[in-house]
Amino acid sequence: MDASPPSRDAALDVVIVVPSFNQRVRLAECLVSAGRELADSGLRGRLVVVDNASWDGSAAMVEARFPDVTLIENEINQGFSVACNQGGRLYVARHVMLLNNDAMLEPGALRALVDMADARPTLGAVTGRLLAPSGRERYPVSHFWQRFLPPPRRAHRLAWVPGTAVLLRREALDAVGWLDEAFFFYNEDLDLSWRLRRAGWELWYCPAAVVFHHEGGSSAHIRDRVVLEAYRGSLLLARKHHGRLGYGLTRAALRVAVKARLLGLRVWQRCRPADEALAGRIQGLEAVREVLRAGIPPAEPVGVPATPEG
């Protein structure tokens, strides 16, 4: 179905938005967990899937197995930010939850996030414990040295919140302008976090909300595009928040990093000249190098093909 004007038939507590791209099996698991959480929490809510031109039958699966889920089907993949904004604006609710299609909410997670948000009027966003299948926590560190410390097991403020599983206050989103759609994939969560904080909203960590995340599933289908957009996103982030000097330093540092990676990969290619995957990685980094060399400010992405290549 296509996006329609926001529904105001009833006041909702939360809208859960699941942007999806070629993760049919994981998406089904995600929707089962999210639907259970809505039912068990007693919250008034809706579940929205925004399918970004998947070719694996994800949209058909949602229609067949989850008739109560609102489905938006995009003809091209315009990226994570566009999909989140589409789904979040479809209904009027106090909170909007962004949930990756390869993430699963553990029992009580949704209620814990909403309760924390409702208890703190200045809270703009809250995330929980993001666990890999191995059980390792992906904690949103703000300093390098925090990578070597165990994550705190208490509720506390954060410098930024990841877009993997985050509950956002609708009032705060309206105040700062939602997600910046110039970011295709990656860095949009940092940008939103920084804008929320500058506008006076707090970002929080809720250890009672546990989310399991199978990271990187969707991005594997368009890996070269994701690599390119990750570098573009870094440039855009620097330009928006750190001015000309920050942009220049970021661009210079990225150019050095890409040249070093290319050098290492080309040396490795001499040992494996028939490795097509390695050749593809080199080709992708060469495209990144050209973008950084030209110094072109990141532009709004134009989408990716809706059919597989090769």
BELKA-V218099 format. One line per field, one symbol per residue. phi: phi as a letter, one per 20 degrees, with the letter a starting at -180 (. if undefined). A space follows every 50 residues. Layout:
BEGIN
phi: ???
END
This chain:
BEGIN
phi: .efdggecfbfdebdeddfcblcgfffffffffffffffffmeebcdcdd eemfddnfffffffecfeefdddefceeoffgfffgffefcebfccdecf fddcefgnffffffffffecfefebbcdeedfgfnfeeeffdcgfffedf ffdcfafcebcffgbbedfggffffdnlffffefanmfffgfgfffffen eedcddffedcecefnfffffcgffffffffgffffffffdcmfffffff ffffffffffffffffffffecfeffffffffffffffgfffffmfggdf fdncgecfdm
END
